[in-house]
Amino acid sequence: MSNNLEQQTDTKSTSENSHSSNPKNEQASRKELDQHKENTAYDPPSSLVLLTLVIFLFSQIVIAILLAIIMLVTGQGEEFFDRVTDSNINNFFLVGAITIIQFAGIFFVVRRLMNRSLSSIGLIKPVGIDFSRAVVGWGVYMVAMLTTLIIIGELDVGIDLQQEQQLDFQPPADTLNRILVFMSIVVAPAFIEEVLMRGFLFMNLRRRLNFVASTLIVSVLFGVAHLQFGSGEPLLWVAFVDTFVLSIVLCGLTEKYKTIWPAIFAHAIKNSLAFYLLFVREG
């Protein structure tokens, strides 16, 4: 009797050790635990939109407060803000700081509040084919945007298609400045805007809403964010249309491939074209 009991105990112990030592079993158990722990209190669409706005605005507010503190400590006037944005190097650090703060906010909400992994918002290891997918997506966007502009022109809806976007960056005078401007208007925005809008907002909205509703919410917010509020110029409706159309395509890429890398690359391709037209060809 004693021997049988020992054998059963040894068999159970061996089975448990074998189960725990199996990486696939460990990964499956960890996934089940994550799914069990995840906090769905933040999943309602209104909560997701609010969190997105908080993350976006918080980074702007933090930078504004820091600049105001520097201005007060150094005893400089309001022209201090103009001098800061007159330098490509300064703008590079400002964009970098905003990008870091926004990503930290996304990380905190996803990992700490929602108890989910970054893969839940499409941040997985990129693969080579993601760039090919991005090129196709960019091509679809170009066709869709040209078609939209033709329709707007024919309907004469009052949108100034020639209105230019206001940029704080100066034409780069050397290679270093050109690299800094490229990083600031191509790389950083393509990454953080996709992580926030298509990764965090869109992929979480899809837990509650269908594709069309999720895409419309994300695309409207994305377009509004590019209207250039506070620039002192008329609202940039042509940028709203442009980014709205782009967002629809990028949401489609994210929906199809369950990763945000094709959207990031397609966004970067679009920004690269703008960089070339503004700072390379004109320079």
Backbone as JSON, one array per atom type, in Angstrom:
{
  "sequence": "MSNNLEQQTDTKSTSENSHSSNPKNEQASRKELDQHKENTAYDPPSSLVLLTLVIFLFSQIVIAILLAIIMLVTGQGEEFFDRVTDSNINNFFLVGAITIIQFAGIFFVVRRLMNRSLSSIGLIKPVGIDFSRAVVGWGVYMVAMLTTLIIIGELDVGIDLQQEQQLDFQPPADTLNRILVFMSIVVAPAFIEEVLMRGFLFMNLRRRLNFVASTLIVSVLFGVAHLQFGSGEPLLWVAFVDTFVLSIVLCGLTEKYKTIWPAIFAHAIKNSLAFYLLFVREG",
  "N": [[0.84, -1.21, 0.0], [1.89, 1.21, 0.87], [3.99, 1.43, -0.97], [2.56, 1.68, -3.36], [1.32, 4.14, -2.93], [3.53, 5.83, -2.85], [4.46, 5.5, -5.45], [2.35, 6.61, -6.9], [2.51, 9.23, -6.02], [5.05, 9.93, -6.93], [4.58, 9.7, -9.68], [2.65, 11.68, -10.11], [4.12, 13.92, -9.35], [6.16, 13.87, -11.24], [4.65, 14.26, -13.55], [3.68, 16.85, -13.09], [6.07, 18.29, -13.04], [6.93, 17.85, -15.65], [4.93, 19.09, -17.03], [5.19, 21.75, -16.2], [7.69, 22.34, -17.12], [7.48, 22.5, -19.79], [7.74, 24.73, -22.35], [5.67, 25.59, -24.07], [3.37, 24.95, -22.63], [3.75, 26.61, -20.44], [3.63, 29.1, -21.68], [0.99, 29.05, -22.61], [-0.38, 28.91, -20.2], [0.37, 31.33, -19.06], [-0.82, 33.06, -20.85], [-3.53, 32.46, -20.44], [-3.73, 33.34, -17.82], [-3.24, 36.09, -18.14], [-5.48, 36.77, -19.67], [-7.43, 36.24, -17.84], [-6.88, 38.09, -15.86], [-7.08, 40.56, -17.09], [-8.3, 43.89, -17.26], [-11.41, 44.89, -18.02], [-12.77, 47.18, -17.65], [-12.05, 49.46, -18.94], [-12.79, 49.23, -21.54], [-15.22, 50.24, -22.77], [-16.28, 52.23, -25.55], [-16.41, 55.07, -25.12], [-14.71, 55.42, -22.93], [-12.28, 54.59, -24.01], [-11.84, 56.49, -26.04], [-11.65, 58.78, -24.44], [-9.36, 58.16, -22.9], [-7.46, 58.1, -24.93], [-7.46, 60.78, -25.76], [-6.58, 61.96, -23.38], [-3.98, 60.89, -23.13], [-2.81, 61.97, -25.42], [-3.12, 64.79, -25.05], [-1.94, 65.16, -22.56], [0.82, 64.88, -22.93], [1.4, 67.17, -24.42], [0.74, 69.16, -22.59], [2.54, 68.69, -20.49], [5.01, 69.28, -21.71], [4.59, 71.99, -22.33], [4.36, 73.07, -19.75], [6.93, 72.55, -18.73], [8.51, 74.13, -20.44], [7.49, 76.63, -19.75], [8.33, 76.81, -17.12], [11.12, 76.85, -17.48], [11.31, 79.27, -18.85], [10.47, 81.09, -16.86], [12.37, 80.66, -14.83], [14.75, 81.39, -16.07], [14.18, 83.98, -16.58], [13.2, 84.97, -18.99], [11.23, 86.41, -21.66], [7.97, 86.12, -23.32], [8.79, 85.7, -25.89], [10.55, 83.68, -25.77], [9.38, 81.19, -26.34], [9.03, 81.38, -29.1], [11.69, 81.44, -29.95], [12.51, 78.92, -29.21], [11.1, 77.2, -30.95], [12.17, 77.99, -33.34], [14.4, 76.64, -33.98], [15.7, 73.77, -35.53], [16.96, 71.74, -34.14], [16.03, 72.11, -31.51], [13.29, 71.64, -31.97], [13.41, 68.99, -32.71], [14.11, 67.74, -30.27], [11.85, 68.44, -28.81], [9.79, 67.09, -30.19], [10.74, 64.5, -29.81], [10.55, 64.28, -27.0], [7.77, 64.52, -26.61], [6.94, 62.24, -27.99], [8.09, 60.19, -26.41], [6.78, 60.61, -23.94], [4.11, 60.15, -24.67], [4.24, 57.46, -25.48], [4.99, 56.27, -23.07], [2.68, 56.81, -21.63], [0.8, 55.26, -23.05], [1.9, 52.71, -22.6], [1.62, 52.54, -19.81], [-1.21, 52.59, -19.48], [-2.03, 50.32, -20.97], [-0.5, 48.15, -19.88], [-0.65, 48.46, -17.05], [-3.22, 49.47, -16.27], [-5.06, 48.08, -17.93], [-4.03, 45.55, -17.84], [-2.86, 44.07, -19.94], [-0.84, 42.79, -22.65], [1.62, 44.38, -24.8], [1.34, 43.3, -27.27], [-1.34, 43.09, -27.63], [-2.13, 45.45, -28.7], [-1.12, 45.35, -31.18], [1.66, 45.6, -31.26], [3.93, 43.76, -32.14], [6.69, 41.62, -33.1], [8.15, 42.94, -35.99], [7.98, 41.82, -39.43], [9.55, 41.04, -42.59], [7.67, 41.11, -44.7], [5.84, 42.93, -43.88], [6.56, 45.46, -44.77], [6.12, 45.28, -47.52], [3.37, 44.96, -47.51], [2.75, 47.47, -46.55], [3.52, 49.13, -48.66], [1.64, 48.44, -50.61], [-0.64, 49.28, -49.23], [-0.12, 52.03, -49.07], [-0.27, 52.67, -51.77], [-3.0, 52.18, -52.24], [-4.07, 54.16, -50.6], [-3.14, 56.49, -51.97], [-4.54, 56.35, -54.41], [-7.17, 56.49, -53.43], [-7.11, 58.98, -52.17], [-6.54, 60.79, -54.27], [-8.83, 60.39, -55.8], [-10.75, 61.32, -53.99], [-10.01, 64.04, -53.78], [-10.56, 64.92, -56.36], [-13.33, 64.62, -56.42], [-14.05, 66.44, -54.38], [-13.18, 68.81, -55.55], [-14.9, 68.94, -57.76], [-17.39, 69.14, -56.55], [-17.17, 71.48, -55.19], [-17.04, 72.26, -52.33], [-16.08, 74.16, -50.66], [-13.61, 73.8, -49.48], [-10.28, 74.69, -49.12], [-8.02, 73.59, -51.23], [-5.45, 74.26, -51.68], [-4.33, 75.22, -49.4], [-1.68, 75.43, -47.11], [0.13, 73.36, -44.79], [1.21, 74.4, -41.56], [4.47, 74.39, -40.52], [6.96, 74.05, -38.01], [9.58, 73.64, -38.58], [12.65, 74.58, -40.08], [14.11, 74.99, -43.4], [16.5, 72.5, -43.81], [19.97, 73.1, -43.3], [22.22, 71.56, -43.43], [23.57, 68.17, -43.42], [23.17, 66.99, -40.85], [21.04, 68.54, -39.8], [19.13, 67.84, -41.68], [18.74, 65.14, -41.13], [17.73, 65.3, -38.53], [15.32, 66.66, -38.97], [14.06, 64.81, -40.62], [13.75, 62.62, -38.85], [12.0, 63.83, -37.11], [9.63, 64.56, -38.49], [8.98, 62.38, -40.01], [9.74, 59.72, -38.99], [9.2, 59.67, -36.08], [6.43, 60.7, -35.81], [5.05, 58.81, -37.46], [5.44, 56.44, -36.05], [4.5, 56.87, -33.3], [1.92, 57.92, -33.65], [0.61, 55.85, -34.92], [0.83, 53.79, -33.01], [-0.73, 54.9, -30.97], [-3.25, 55.59, -32.24], [-4.1, 53.61, -34.25], [-3.16, 51.31, -32.99], [-3.59, 51.37, -29.99], [-6.19, 52.71, -29.75], [-7.88, 51.87, -32.01], [-7.61, 49.0, -32.09], [-8.5, 48.29, -29.57], [-11.08, 49.36, -29.59], [-12.23, 47.6, -31.36], [-12.86, 45.43, -29.81], [-15.34, 45.91, -28.86], [-16.87, 47.15, -30.86], [-17.95, 47.06, -34.35], [-16.02, 46.81, -37.42], [-16.48, 49.02, -39.17], [-17.64, 51.05, -37.53], [-15.6, 51.37, -35.61], [-13.49, 52.21, -37.24], [-14.49, 54.65, -38.28], [-14.69, 56.24, -35.94], [-11.99, 56.38, -35.09], [-10.82, 57.55, -37.38], [-12.09, 60.03, -37.66], [-11.26, 61.31, -35.28], [-8.51, 61.28, -35.74], [-8.35, 62.89, -38.01], [-9.33, 65.35, -36.99], [-7.32, 65.96, -35.19], [-5.39, 66.93, -36.88], [-6.16, 69.39, -37.77], [-4.91, 71.7, -37.14], [-5.35, 73.33, -34.81], [-5.06, 76.31, -32.9], [-3.0, 77.45, -34.33], [-3.33, 79.92, -35.36], [-4.07, 80.22, -37.93], [-6.59, 79.64, -40.52], [-8.73, 76.76, -40.05], [-7.36, 73.67, -41.08], [-8.75, 72.11, -43.33], [-8.23, 70.56, -45.54], [-6.16, 68.97, -44.67], [-7.52, 67.51, -42.79], [-9.23, 65.96, -44.41], [-7.29, 64.53, -45.84], [-5.89, 63.06, -43.81], [-8.02, 61.66, -42.76], [-8.81, 59.95, -44.85], [-6.4, 58.55, -45.12], [-6.33, 57.31, -42.6], [-8.47, 55.49, -42.75], [-7.48, 53.62, -44.57], [-5.23, 52.72, -43.16], [-6.4, 51.63, -40.88], [-7.66, 49.51, -42.12], [-5.42, 47.98, -42.9], [-4.44, 47.3, -40.37], [-6.57, 45.85, -39.33], [-6.62, 43.66, -41.07], [-4.1, 42.39, -40.82], [-3.5, 42.26, -38.13], [-1.44, 43.53, -36.8], [0.44, 46.49, -36.17], [2.55, 47.31, -37.69], [2.57, 47.33, -40.63], [0.9, 49.58, -40.98], [2.41, 51.55, -39.7], [4.7, 51.64, -41.36], [3.51, 52.34, -43.84], [2.48, 54.85, -43.19], [4.9, 56.15, -42.67], [6.02, 56.11, -45.23], [4.29, 57.86, -46.58], [4.81, 60.23, -45.13], [7.48, 60.51, -45.75], [7.45, 61.18, -48.44], [6.31, 63.73, -48.28], [8.34, 64.98, -46.83], [10.41, 64.88, -48.69], [9.39, 66.5, -50.76], [9.14, 68.95, -49.47], [11.6, 69.55, -48.19], [13.78, 68.5, -49.55], [13.6, 68.44, -52.44], [12.78, 71.14, -52.76], [14.85, 72.31, -51.43]],
  "CA": [[0.0, 0.0, 0.0], [2.81, 2.34, 0.97], [4.72, 1.53, -2.24], [1.64, 2.21, -4.38], [1.13, 5.55, -2.67], [4.75, 6.52, -3.27], [4.52, 5.5, -6.91], [1.38, 7.58, -7.4], [3.04, 10.55, -5.72], [6.15, 10.18, -7.87], [4.02, 9.88, -11.02], [2.02, 13.0, -10.12], [5.19, 14.91, -9.29], [6.84, 13.86, -12.55], [3.74, 14.86, -14.51], [3.65, 18.29, -12.84], [7.36, 18.86, -13.49], [6.97, 17.81, -17.1], [3.99, 20.11, -17.52], [5.71, 23.09, -15.93], [8.93, 22.56, -17.85], [7.15, 22.63, -21.2], [7.58, 26.16, -22.66], [4.36, 25.85, -24.68], [2.39, 24.94, -21.56], [3.97, 27.81, -19.65], [3.13, 30.23, -22.46], [-0.46, 28.96, -22.62], [-0.85, 29.24, -18.86], [0.56, 32.75, -18.87], [-1.84, 33.73, -21.66], [-4.79, 32.3, -19.74], [-3.68, 34.21, -16.65], [-3.4, 37.45, -18.61], [-6.86, 36.95, -20.07], [-8.24, 36.22, -16.63], [-6.59, 39.28, -15.06], [-7.23, 41.82, -17.82], [-9.35, 44.76, -16.76], [-12.26, 45.32, -19.14], [-13.48, 48.4, -17.27], [-11.63, 50.54, -19.83], [-13.14, 48.85, -22.9], [-16.28, 51.0, -23.43], [-15.73, 53.2, -26.53], [-16.24, 56.41, -24.55], [-13.52, 55.38, -22.08], [-11.1, 54.49, -24.88], [-11.65, 57.8, -26.67], [-11.19, 59.69, -23.4], [-7.98, 57.81, -22.58], [-6.64, 58.52, -26.07], [-7.33, 62.24, -25.68], [-5.75, 62.27, -22.21], [-2.58, 60.57, -23.46], [-2.36, 62.94, -26.42], [-3.04, 66.15, -24.49], [-1.04, 65.19, -21.41], [2.19, 65.1, -23.4], [1.51, 68.58, -24.81], [0.68, 69.97, -21.37], [3.81, 68.51, -19.76], [6.06, 70.05, -22.4], [4.28, 73.41, -22.16], [4.7, 73.44, -18.37], [8.39, 72.54, -18.6], [9.02, 75.31, -21.13], [7.1, 77.79, -18.95], [9.22, 76.84, -15.95], [12.43, 77.3, -17.95], [11.17, 80.69, -19.17], [10.4, 81.84, -15.61], [13.64, 80.53, -14.1], [15.78, 82.16, -16.79], [13.76, 85.37, -16.68], [12.98, 85.36, -20.38], [9.87, 86.8, -21.99], [7.19, 85.19, -24.12], [9.5, 85.4, -27.14], [11.31, 82.45, -25.53], [8.72, 80.09, -27.04], [9.33, 81.53, -30.52], [13.09, 81.07, -30.17], [12.61, 77.47, -29.07], [10.59, 76.53, -32.15], [12.89, 78.45, -34.52], [15.57, 75.78, -34.17], [15.39, 72.39, -35.87], [17.45, 70.89, -33.05], [15.06, 72.22, -30.41], [12.06, 70.96, -32.38], [13.71, 67.55, -32.67], [14.01, 67.3, -28.88], [10.45, 68.58, -28.4], [9.05, 65.96, -30.78], [11.2, 63.3, -29.12], [10.0, 64.27, -25.65], [6.34, 64.24, -26.73], [6.82, 60.83, -28.38], [8.4, 59.35, -25.25], [5.72, 60.76, -22.94], [2.91, 59.47, -25.16], [4.45, 56.01, -25.44], [4.94, 55.9, -21.66], [1.27, 56.82, -21.25], [0.17, 54.07, -23.64], [2.42, 51.55, -21.89], [1.01, 52.51, -18.47], [-2.62, 52.23, -19.58], [-2.18, 48.94, -21.47], [0.09, 47.16, -18.99], [-1.02, 48.62, -15.65], [-4.65, 49.62, -16.07], [-5.79, 47.04, -18.63], [-3.39, 44.25, -17.58], [-2.67, 43.39, -21.21], [0.49, 42.91, -23.23], [1.68, 45.3, -25.93], [0.9, 42.59, -28.48], [-2.79, 43.3, -27.75], [-2.34, 46.65, -29.53], [-0.44, 45.14, -32.45], [3.11, 45.79, -31.19], [4.64, 42.5, -32.17], [7.92, 41.7, -33.88], [7.87, 43.15, -37.42], [8.57, 40.89, -40.4], [9.86, 41.69, -43.86], [6.5, 41.29, -45.56], [5.08, 44.09, -43.4], [6.86, 46.62, -45.62], [5.41, 45.07, -48.78], [1.98, 45.28, -47.22], [2.67, 48.92, -46.39], [3.6, 49.73, -49.99], [0.32, 48.24, -51.21], [-1.55, 50.16, -48.52], [0.16, 53.4, -49.49], [-0.82, 52.8, -53.12], [-4.45, 52.29, -52.1], [-4.32, 55.5, -50.06], [-2.91, 57.49, -53.01], [-5.68, 56.29, -55.34], [-8.35, 56.96, -52.71], [-6.98, 60.41, -51.9], [-6.7, 61.5, -55.54], [-10.26, 60.32, -56.14], [-11.46, 62.21, -53.07], [-9.71, 65.42, -54.15], [-11.3, 65.21, -57.6], [-14.75, 64.78, -56.04], [-14.17, 67.71, -53.64], [-13.04, 69.88, -56.53], [-16.09, 69.0, -58.6], [-18.54, 69.54, -55.74], [-16.91, 72.83, -54.7], [-17.6, 72.29, -50.98], [-15.5, 75.26, -49.9], [-12.33, 73.42, -48.86], [-9.14, 75.23, -49.86], [-7.1, 72.49, -51.48], [-4.1, 74.81, -51.8], [-3.87, 75.68, -48.08], [-0.48, 74.7, -46.69], [0.3, 73.07, -43.38], [2.21, 75.2, -40.88], [5.51, 73.57, -39.89], [7.93, 74.84, -37.25], [10.93, 73.31, -39.02], [13.27, 75.41, -41.11], [14.84, 74.19, -44.4], [17.78, 72.07, -43.22], [21.14, 73.68, -43.96], [23.28, 70.56, -43.55], [23.12, 66.78, -43.29], [22.67, 66.75, -39.49], [19.71, 69.12, -39.71], [18.23, 67.07, -42.52], [18.45, 63.91, -40.39], [16.87, 65.65, -37.4], [13.99, 66.97, -39.5], [13.5, 63.53, -41.08], [13.32, 61.87, -37.67], [10.93, 64.55, -36.42], [8.37, 64.62, -39.23], [8.72, 61.12, -40.7], [9.85, 58.53, -38.14], [8.5, 59.77, -34.79], [4.97, 60.73, -35.95], [4.54, 57.56, -38.01], [5.44, 55.42, -35.0], [3.66, 57.12, -32.12], [0.52, 58.11, -34.05], [0.04, 54.53, -35.19], [0.69, 53.08, -31.74], [-1.85, 55.48, -30.24], [-4.54, 55.61, -32.94], [-4.46, 52.31, -34.81], [-2.87, 50.26, -32.02], [-4.35, 51.47, -28.76], [-7.61, 53.05, -29.89], [-8.63, 51.04, -32.96], [-7.64, 47.58, -31.74], [-9.34, 48.13, -28.38], [-12.46, 49.58, -30.01], [-12.71, 46.4, -32.05], [-13.37, 44.49, -28.82], [-16.74, 46.26, -28.58], [-17.59, 47.66, -32.03], [-17.58, 46.45, -35.62], [-14.92, 47.47, -38.12], [-16.88, 50.32, -39.73], [-17.79, 52.01, -36.44], [-14.27, 51.62, -35.04], [-12.71, 52.98, -38.22], [-15.01, 56.02, -38.34], [-14.31, 56.95, -34.72], [-10.55, 56.63, -35.14], [-10.48, 58.41, -38.5], [-12.56, 61.39, -37.34], [-10.34, 61.85, -34.28], [-7.22, 61.48, -36.39], [-8.48, 64.07, -38.87], [-9.48, 66.54, -36.14], [-6.0, 66.25, -34.61], [-4.54, 67.57, -37.89], [-6.8, 70.63, -38.23], [-4.02, 72.8, -36.75], [-5.93, 74.23, -33.81], [-4.1, 77.13, -32.19], [-1.92, 77.94, -35.19], [-3.62, 81.29, -35.79], [-4.5, 80.15, -39.32], [-7.87, 78.94, -40.67], [-8.64, 75.31, -39.86], [-6.78, 73.03, -42.25], [-9.69, 71.04, -43.67], [-7.63, 69.65, -46.51], [-5.41, 67.99, -43.88], [-8.52, 66.61, -42.19], [-9.63, 65.0, -45.45], [-6.13, 63.7, -46.14], [-5.62, 62.12, -42.72], [-9.21, 60.81, -42.62], [-8.67, 58.91, -45.87], [-5.24, 57.73, -44.73], [-6.69, 56.5, -41.43], [-9.32, 54.38, -43.19], [-6.6, 52.61, -45.16], [-4.38, 52.16, -42.1], [-7.26, 50.75, -40.07], [-7.83, 48.29, -42.91], [-4.2, 47.19, -42.78], [-4.37, 46.77, -39.01], [-7.62, 44.84, -39.21], [-6.3, 42.48, -41.87], [-2.87, 41.69, -40.43], [-3.42, 42.19, -36.66], [-0.2, 44.15, -36.36], [0.42, 47.88, -36.63], [3.75, 47.64, -38.47], [2.25, 47.8, -41.99], [0.37, 50.94, -40.88], [3.55, 52.43, -39.38], [5.53, 51.78, -42.56], [2.75, 53.1, -44.84], [2.47, 56.23, -42.69], [6.25, 56.69, -42.87], [6.19, 56.34, -46.67], [3.57, 59.09, -46.89], [5.55, 61.35, -44.55], [8.75, 60.63, -46.48], [7.17, 61.91, -49.67], [6.15, 65.13, -47.89], [9.68, 65.45, -46.47], [11.17, 65.07, -49.93], [8.85, 67.65, -51.5], [9.32, 70.19, -48.71], [12.95, 69.84, -47.69], [14.86, 67.98, -50.43], [13.43, 69.01, -53.78], [12.77, 72.59, -52.67], [16.16, 72.76, -50.97]],
  "C": [[0.86, 1.25, 0.0], [3.56, 2.55, -0.33], [3.84, 2.11, -3.35], [1.45, 3.71, -4.22], [2.34, 6.36, -3.11], [4.85, 6.61, -4.77], [3.56, 6.53, -7.51], [1.87, 9.0, -7.19], [4.15, 10.92, -6.68], [5.63, 10.46, -9.26], [3.39, 11.26, -11.16], [3.05, 14.1, -10.15], [5.89, 15.02, -10.62], [5.98, 14.55, -13.6], [3.69, 16.37, -14.36], [4.92, 18.95, -13.3], [7.43, 18.91, -14.99], [6.08, 18.9, -17.69], [4.57, 21.51, -17.36], [6.97, 23.4, -16.72], [8.71, 22.75, -19.34], [6.9, 24.11, -21.52], [6.21, 26.49, -23.23], [3.28, 25.89, -23.61], [2.51, 26.19, -20.7], [3.39, 29.03, -20.36], [1.6, 30.24, -22.47], [-1.04, 29.36, -21.27], [-0.75, 30.74, -18.6], [-0.5, 33.54, -19.64], [-3.2, 33.65, -20.98], [-4.86, 33.22, -18.53], [-3.89, 35.66, -17.04], [-4.85, 37.74, -18.99], [-7.78, 37.0, -18.85], [-8.09, 37.53, -15.86], [-6.98, 40.58, -15.77], [-8.46, 42.59, -17.34], [-10.16, 45.3, -17.92], [-13.04, 46.58, -18.81], [-13.16, 49.56, -18.22], [-12.02, 50.29, -21.28], [-14.3, 49.62, -23.53], [-15.7, 52.06, -24.36], [-15.49, 54.59, -25.96], [-14.98, 56.48, -23.68], [-12.25, 55.35, -22.92], [-10.8, 55.81, -25.57], [-11.1, 58.79, -25.66], [-9.73, 59.43, -23.04], [-7.04, 58.25, -23.69], [-6.4, 60.03, -26.02], [-6.44, 62.64, -24.51], [-4.28, 62.02, -22.51], [-2.01, 61.61, -24.42], [-2.14, 64.32, -25.81], [-2.06, 66.23, -23.33], [0.39, 65.48, -21.82], [2.41, 66.57, -23.79], [1.57, 69.48, -23.57], [1.99, 69.88, -20.59], [4.91, 69.34, -20.39], [5.83, 71.55, -22.23], [4.65, 73.89, -20.76], [6.21, 73.51, -18.18], [9.0, 73.78, -19.26], [8.68, 76.58, -20.35], [7.99, 77.94, -17.73], [10.6, 77.35, -16.34], [12.4, 78.81, -18.23], [11.18, 81.53, -17.9], [11.73, 81.83, -14.86], [14.73, 81.38, -14.75], [15.4, 83.62, -16.98], [13.53, 85.86, -18.08], [11.5, 85.68, -20.61], [9.17, 85.75, -22.84], [7.86, 84.85, -25.45], [10.36, 84.15, -27.01], [10.71, 81.28, -26.31], [9.0, 80.16, -28.55], [10.77, 81.1, -30.83], [13.27, 79.55, -30.09], [12.21, 76.77, -30.36], [11.25, 77.02, -33.44], [14.08, 77.56, -34.86], [15.13, 74.35, -34.47], [15.84, 71.43, -34.77], [16.48, 70.91, -31.88], [13.76, 71.48, -30.74], [12.23, 69.44, -32.36], [13.56, 67.03, -31.24], [12.57, 67.42, -28.36], [9.61, 67.41, -28.92], [9.44, 64.66, -30.08], [10.61, 63.17, -27.73], [8.51, 63.93, -25.68], [6.11, 62.77, -27.08], [7.05, 59.91, -27.19], [7.29, 59.41, -24.21], [4.45, 60.03, -23.39], [3.08, 57.95, -25.1], [4.41, 55.51, -24.0], [3.5, 55.85, -21.17], [0.53, 55.6, -21.79], [0.6, 52.81, -22.9], [1.75, 51.42, -20.52], [-0.44, 52.04, -18.54], [-2.78, 50.77, -19.96], [-1.69, 47.93, -20.44], [-0.45, 47.25, -17.57], [-2.53, 48.69, -15.43], [-5.44, 48.47, -16.7], [-5.26, 45.63, -18.37], [-3.26, 43.41, -18.86], [-1.24, 43.58, -21.69], [0.45, 43.9, -24.39], [1.27, 44.63, -27.23], [-0.6, 42.76, -28.69], [-3.11, 44.55, -28.55], [-1.48, 46.57, -30.8], [1.05, 45.37, -32.44], [3.78, 44.44, -31.03], [5.87, 42.66, -33.04], [7.6, 41.89, -35.37], [8.56, 42.1, -38.29], [8.71, 41.61, -41.73], [8.65, 42.0, -44.72], [5.65, 42.47, -45.12], [5.34, 45.32, -44.27], [6.17, 46.49, -46.97], [3.94, 45.38, -48.63], [1.77, 46.79, -47.13], [2.69, 49.62, -47.75], [2.25, 49.61, -50.71], [-0.7, 49.18, -50.57], [-1.37, 51.61, -48.92], [-0.4, 53.65, -50.89], [-2.33, 52.95, -53.09], [-4.82, 53.68, -51.58], [-4.18, 56.57, -51.14], [-4.08, 57.53, -53.99], [-6.92, 56.88, -54.69], [-8.3, 58.47, -52.49], [-7.15, 61.23, -53.18], [-8.15, 61.52, -55.98], [-11.07, 61.28, -55.28], [-11.25, 63.68, -53.43], [-10.46, 65.83, -55.42], [-12.77, 65.46, -57.28], [-14.97, 66.1, -55.32], [-14.09, 68.89, -54.59], [-14.28, 70.05, -57.38], [-17.3, 69.53, -57.83], [-18.4, 70.97, -55.21], [-17.53, 73.04, -53.31], [-16.95, 73.36, -50.1], [-14.21, 74.93, -49.18], [-11.2, 73.94, -49.74], [-8.09, 74.14, -50.03], [-5.66, 72.95, -51.59], [-3.53, 75.27, -50.45], [-2.73, 74.8, -47.59], [-0.46, 74.49, -45.18], [1.42, 73.9, -42.78], [3.2, 74.29, -40.16], [6.51, 74.48, -39.18], [9.36, 74.63, -37.74], [11.39, 74.21, -40.16], [13.94, 74.5, -42.16], [16.21, 73.79, -43.87], [18.98, 72.55, -44.02], [22.26, 72.67, -44.15], [22.7, 69.17, -43.32], [22.54, 66.49, -41.91], [21.26, 67.3, -39.34], [18.7, 68.33, -40.53], [17.82, 65.77, -41.81], [17.48, 64.2, -39.24], [15.45, 65.94, -37.86], [13.3, 65.69, -39.96], [12.97, 62.71, -39.91], [12.08, 62.5, -37.04], [9.6, 64.52, -37.16], [8.03, 63.33, -39.99], [8.65, 59.96, -39.7], [8.99, 58.62, -36.88], [6.98, 59.83, -34.95], [4.38, 59.42, -36.47], [4.45, 56.49, -36.93], [4.41, 55.71, -33.92], [2.2, 57.32, -32.49], [-0.14, 56.78, -34.35], [-0.14, 53.71, -33.92], [-0.53, 53.59, -30.98], [-3.19, 55.27, -30.95], [-4.95, 54.24, -33.48], [-4.19, 51.17, -33.83], [-3.77, 50.33, -30.82], [-5.84, 51.68, -28.99], [-8.36, 52.07, -30.78], [-8.73, 49.59, -32.49], [-8.45, 47.33, -30.47], [-10.82, 48.39, -28.7], [-13.06, 48.34, -30.65], [-13.18, 45.3, -31.1], [-14.87, 44.7, -28.58], [-17.54, 46.61, -29.84], [-17.15, 46.92, -33.29], [-16.51, 47.3, -36.31], [-15.29, 48.87, -38.59], [-16.97, 51.37, -38.63], [-16.44, 52.38, -35.84], [-13.44, 52.5, -35.95], [-13.18, 54.43, -38.29], [-14.61, 56.84, -37.13], [-12.84, 57.35, -34.76], [-10.22, 57.67, -36.21], [-10.93, 59.85, -38.27], [-11.62, 62.04, -36.33], [-8.98, 62.17, -34.89], [-7.25, 62.7, -37.29], [-8.56, 65.35, -38.07], [-8.12, 66.95, -35.55], [-5.07, 66.97, -35.58], [-5.16, 68.86, -38.45], [-5.97, 71.88, -37.91], [-4.7, 73.83, -35.86], [-4.81, 75.03, -33.14], [-2.97, 77.68, -33.03], [-2.12, 79.4, -35.6], [-4.09, 81.36, -37.23], [-5.88, 79.5, -39.39], [-7.68, 77.43, -40.51], [-8.25, 74.63, -41.18], [-7.63, 71.83, -42.67], [-9.13, 70.07, -44.71], [-6.78, 68.59, -45.81], [-6.35, 67.01, -43.19], [-8.92, 65.54, -43.19], [-8.5, 64.02, -45.72], [-5.92, 62.63, -45.07], [-6.81, 61.2, -42.46], [-9.13, 59.64, -43.6], [-7.52, 57.97, -45.52], [-5.62, 56.79, -43.59], [-7.56, 55.3, -41.82], [-8.46, 53.25, -43.75], [-5.75, 51.93, -44.08], [-5.17, 51.27, -41.15], [-7.5, 49.43, -40.8], [-6.62, 47.38, -42.83], [-4.1, 46.54, -41.41], [-5.39, 45.67, -38.8], [-7.23, 43.55, -39.91], [-5.13, 41.69, -41.3], [-2.65, 41.61, -38.92], [-2.08, 42.65, -36.1], [-0.19, 45.58, -36.89], [1.63, 48.24, -37.47], [3.46, 48.01, -39.92], [1.72, 49.23, -41.98], [1.49, 51.93, -40.58], [4.38, 52.69, -40.63], [4.81, 52.59, -43.64], [2.68, 54.58, -44.46], [3.82, 56.89, -42.92], [6.52, 56.97, -44.35], [5.52, 57.64, -47.08], [4.34, 60.31, -46.37], [6.88, 61.58, -45.27], [8.57, 61.41, -47.77], [7.02, 63.4, -49.38], [7.5, 65.74, -47.53], [10.5, 65.75, -47.72], [10.7, 66.33, -50.66], [9.16, 68.97, -50.8], [10.77, 70.55, -48.46], [14.09, 69.33, -48.58], [14.74, 68.62, -51.8], [13.48, 70.54, -53.77], [14.12, 73.13, -52.25], [17.18, 72.74, -52.07]]
}
